[in-house]
Amino acid sequence: MDSLDIIYAAKGQAMNRYVYDDAKEVVRINVDRAYTLAEIPVPDAPIYEQIVNDVTEKIMRSYGYMTSQELALVCEAGVAGELTGKTRPTVAAIFGWIASYMASELRREAIRSYRRNNMSSGERKDYSLVEREEMNRRAEVRGLRLLWEEFCYTGTLAPEHLDGYCAMVFDGALRRGIIAPTAQQWAQAKEDARLEYRRLQGVRSLGVLMDYTPEYKVKRYLLVMCFKVYQDAGREIVVND
């Protein structure tokens, strides 16, 4: 982790600008990534959910101005031992990583330098099209690596992942030519999504179905299908930066 990493990450969207559920998904993705990098399995579901909840609450309460890209940087640097002596992901360790990063002189100097250059050049605060495309590209790369690693480890995708996030990863993989679903797979995914929608409709009165985006659900099913093709063939998905 260096100044350039921090400056780029700090340009992202602040966590307190997400709706709570989306912020929680960002936290989950990065905590998942931390466990993957540490090469240890995630805890049992109830314990893991509490970890995600605790970290989300802490960030939204104390570090809302932190960006989602900075959180990704923190989790990677934390596991690598760049922030504290604790490299195993736990609530206490992640709290320590975040606090160490946010209070670090490296971050303060990087942000000061960026702001000085920003003010002297008269650069607009709005992101350019190129910057937005680059941030989206990096998000797709991180997401594809994360979900593929998770699928290899568990054989599926955790239900907590938002359908929209899975769809974003699917679209990125499709554009890169990493996956190429057949017409039969598209038809099967649409049918699976339709059946799931019908099941959820049956419990709408219980408040379980908050919203539903068929296109996203279809792409989620397709992503799993394509991952399984790779796994069954003993092939590895390689995502170049």
C-alpha positions as CSV (number, residue, x, y, z in Angstrom):
1,M,0.0,0.0,0.0
2,D,1.4,3.3,-1.0
3,S,0.3,7.0,-1.5
4,L,-1.0,6.3,-5.0
5,D,-3.2,3.4,-3.8
6,I,-4.6,5.6,-1.1
7,I,-5.3,8.6,-3.3
8,Y,-7.1,6.4,-5.9
9,A,-9.1,4.7,-3.2
10,A,-10.0,8.0,-1.5
11,K,-11.7,9.1,-4.7
12,G,-14.4,6.5,-4.4
13,Q,-17.8,6.8,-2.8
14,A,-18.1,7.4,0.9
15,M,-19.7,4.6,2.9
16,N,-22.3,7.0,4.3
17,R,-23.5,7.8,0.8
18,Y,-24.8,4.2,0.4
19,V,-28.1,3.1,1.6
20,Y,-27.5,0.9,4.6
21,D,-28.2,-2.4,2.9
22,D,-25.8,-1.6,0.1
23,A,-23.1,-0.4,2.6
24,K,-23.5,-3.7,4.4
25,E,-23.0,-5.6,1.1
26,V,-19.8,-3.6,0.6
27,V,-18.6,-4.7,4.0
28,R,-19.6,-8.3,3.4
29,I,-17.7,-8.4,0.1
30,N,-14.5,-7.1,1.7
31,V,-14.7,-9.2,4.8
32,D,-15.2,-12.2,2.5
33,R,-12.1,-11.1,0.7
34,A,-10.1,-10.8,3.9
35,Y,-10.9,-14.4,4.9
36,T,-10.0,-15.6,1.4
37,L,-6.7,-13.8,1.4
38,A,-6.0,-15.2,4.9
39,E,-6.8,-18.6,3.6
40,I,-9.1,-19.5,6.4
41,P,-12.8,-20.4,6.2
42,V,-15.4,-17.9,7.3
43,P,-17.2,-18.6,10.6
44,D,-20.6,-20.3,10.9
45,A,-23.4,-18.2,9.4
46,P,-24.8,-16.6,12.7
47,I,-21.3,-15.6,13.9
48,Y,-20.3,-14.4,10.4
49,E,-23.4,-12.3,10.1
50,Q,-22.7,-10.7,13.4
51,I,-19.2,-9.8,12.3
52,V,-20.6,-8.1,9.1
53,N,-23.2,-6.3,11.2
54,D,-20.6,-5.1,13.8
55,V,-18.2,-3.9,11.2
56,T,-20.9,-2.1,9.2
57,E,-22.2,-0.4,12.3
58,K,-18.7,0.7,13.3
59,I,-17.9,2.2,9.9
60,M,-21.3,4.0,9.5
61,R,-21.0,5.4,13.0
62,S,-17.4,6.4,13.2
63,Y,-15.9,6.3,9.7
64,G,-18.7,7.2,7.3
65,Y,-16.5,9.3,5.2
66,M,-14.3,6.3,4.4
67,T,-14.8,5.0,0.9
68,S,-15.7,1.5,-0.3
69,Q,-12.3,1.4,-2.1
70,E,-10.5,2.3,1.0
71,L,-12.2,-0.5,2.9
72,A,-11.0,-2.9,0.2
73,L,-7.5,-1.5,0.6
74,V,-7.7,-1.8,4.4
75,C,-8.8,-5.5,4.3
76,E,-6.0,-6.4,1.9
77,A,-3.3,-4.5,3.9
78,G,-4.7,-5.8,7.2
79,V,-4.3,-9.4,6.2
80,A,-0.8,-8.6,4.8
81,G,0.2,-7.3,8.2
82,E,0.7,-3.7,6.9
83,L,-1.5,-2.1,9.5
84,T,-1.3,-4.0,12.8
85,G,0.2,-7.2,14.2
86,K,-3.1,-9.0,13.8
87,T,-3.6,-10.6,10.4
88,R,-6.5,-13.0,11.1
89,P,-9.8,-11.4,10.3
90,T,-11.9,-10.9,13.4
91,V,-14.1,-8.0,14.5
92,A,-11.4,-6.7,16.8
93,A,-8.7,-7.0,14.1
94,I,-10.8,-5.3,11.4
95,F,-11.6,-2.5,13.8
96,G,-7.9,-2.2,14.5
97,W,-7.0,-2.2,10.8
98,I,-9.5,0.6,10.0
99,A,-8.4,2.7,13.0
100,S,-4.8,2.3,12.1
101,Y,-5.4,3.2,8.4
102,M,-7.6,6.2,9.1
103,A,-5.1,7.6,11.7
104,S,-2.0,6.8,9.7
105,E,0.4,9.6,8.6
106,L,0.7,8.0,5.2
107,R,-3.1,8.5,4.6
108,R,-3.1,12.0,6.0
109,E,-0.2,13.0,3.8
110,A,-1.6,11.3,0.7
111,I,-4.9,13.1,1.2
112,R,-3.2,16.4,1.8
113,S,-1.1,16.0,-1.3
114,Y,-4.1,15.2,-3.4
115,R,-6.1,18.1,-2.1
116,R,-3.2,20.5,-2.7
117,N,-2.8,19.3,-6.3
118,N,-6.6,19.4,-6.7
119,M,-6.9,23.0,-5.6
120,S,-3.8,24.2,-7.5
121,S,-5.0,22.7,-10.8
122,G,-8.6,23.8,-10.4
123,E,-9.7,20.2,-11.1
124,R,-13.4,19.6,-10.8
125,K,-14.6,17.4,-8.0
126,D,-16.9,15.5,-10.3
127,Y,-15.3,12.3,-11.7
128,S,-14.5,12.3,-15.4
129,L,-16.0,9.5,-17.6
130,V,-12.5,7.9,-17.7
131,E,-12.3,7.9,-13.9
132,R,-15.7,6.4,-13.5
133,E,-15.0,3.7,-16.1
134,E,-11.7,2.9,-14.3
135,M,-13.5,2.6,-10.9
136,N,-16.1,0.4,-12.5
137,R,-13.5,-1.8,-14.2
138,R,-11.6,-2.3,-10.9
139,A,-14.9,-3.1,-9.1
140,E,-15.6,-5.7,-11.8
141,V,-12.2,-7.3,-11.5
142,R,-12.3,-7.4,-7.7
143,G,-15.9,-8.8,-7.8
144,L,-15.1,-11.5,-10.3
145,R,-12.0,-12.7,-8.4
146,L,-13.9,-12.7,-5.2
147,L,-17.0,-14.6,-6.4
148,W,-14.9,-17.1,-8.3
149,E,-12.8,-17.8,-5.2
150,E,-16.0,-18.1,-3.2
151,F,-17.5,-20.5,-5.7
152,C,-14.4,-22.7,-5.8
153,Y,-14.4,-22.9,-2.0
154,T,-18.2,-23.4,-1.4
155,G,-19.6,-24.5,-4.7
156,T,-22.1,-21.7,-4.8
157,L,-22.6,-18.0,-4.1
158,A,-23.7,-16.8,-0.7
159,P,-27.3,-15.7,-0.7
160,E,-26.3,-12.5,1.0
161,H,-24.7,-11.2,-2.2
162,L,-27.1,-8.7,-3.8
163,D,-28.4,-9.8,-7.2
164,G,-27.3,-6.4,-8.7
165,Y,-23.7,-7.1,-7.5
166,C,-23.7,-10.5,-9.1
167,A,-25.1,-9.0,-12.3
168,M,-22.4,-6.4,-12.4
169,V,-19.7,-9.2,-12.1
170,F,-21.6,-11.2,-14.8
171,D,-21.6,-8.3,-17.2
172,G,-17.9,-7.7,-16.7
173,A,-17.0,-11.4,-17.3
174,L,-19.2,-11.4,-20.4
175,R,-17.5,-8.3,-21.9
176,R,-14.1,-9.8,-21.3
177,G,-15.1,-13.0,-23.1
178,I,-14.5,-15.1,-19.9
179,I,-18.0,-16.5,-20.1
180,A,-20.3,-17.1,-23.0
181,P,-23.7,-18.5,-21.9
182,T,-25.5,-20.6,-24.4
183,A,-29.1,-20.0,-25.5
184,Q,-30.1,-23.1,-23.4
185,Q,-28.4,-21.6,-20.3
186,W,-30.2,-18.3,-20.8
187,A,-33.5,-20.1,-21.1
188,Q,-32.8,-22.2,-18.0
189,A,-31.7,-19.2,-15.9
190,K,-34.8,-17.3,-16.9
191,E,-36.9,-20.2,-15.8
192,D,-35.1,-20.6,-12.5
193,A,-35.5,-16.9,-11.8
194,R,-39.2,-17.1,-12.7
195,L,-39.7,-20.0,-10.3
196,E,-37.8,-18.3,-7.5
197,Y,-40.0,-15.2,-8.0
198,R,-43.1,-17.3,-7.7
199,R,-41.8,-18.8,-4.4
200,L,-41.0,-15.3,-3.1
201,Q,-44.4,-14.0,-4.1
202,G,-45.9,-16.7,-1.9
203,V,-44.3,-15.1,1.2
204,R,-44.8,-11.5,0.3
205,S,-47.3,-11.1,3.1
206,L,-44.5,-12.0,5.6
207,G,-42.4,-9.1,4.4
208,V,-39.7,-11.3,2.9
209,L,-39.9,-9.9,-0.6
210,M,-38.8,-6.3,-0.5
211,D,-38.1,-5.9,-4.2
212,Y,-37.2,-8.0,-7.2
213,T,-35.2,-7.4,-10.4
214,P,-35.7,-10.3,-12.8
215,E,-32.7,-9.3,-15.0
216,Y,-30.3,-9.3,-12.1
217,K,-31.6,-12.7,-10.8
218,V,-31.2,-14.2,-14.3
219,K,-27.6,-13.0,-14.5
220,R,-26.9,-14.4,-11.0
221,Y,-28.1,-17.9,-12.1
222,L,-26.1,-17.6,-15.3
223,L,-22.9,-16.6,-13.4
224,V,-23.2,-19.7,-11.2
225,M,-23.8,-21.9,-14.3
226,C,-20.7,-20.5,-16.1
227,F,-18.6,-20.9,-12.9
228,K,-19.7,-24.6,-12.8
229,V,-18.6,-25.1,-16.4
230,Y,-15.1,-23.9,-15.5
231,Q,-15.0,-26.0,-12.3
232,D,-16.3,-29.2,-14.0
233,A,-13.6,-28.8,-16.7
234,G,-10.9,-28.2,-14.1
235,R,-10.2,-24.8,-15.5
236,E,-9.2,-21.6,-13.6
237,I,-10.6,-18.2,-14.3
238,V,-7.8,-15.7,-14.6
239,V,-8.7,-12.0,-14.5
240,N,-6.0,-9.7,-15.7
241,D,-5.9,-6.1,-14.4
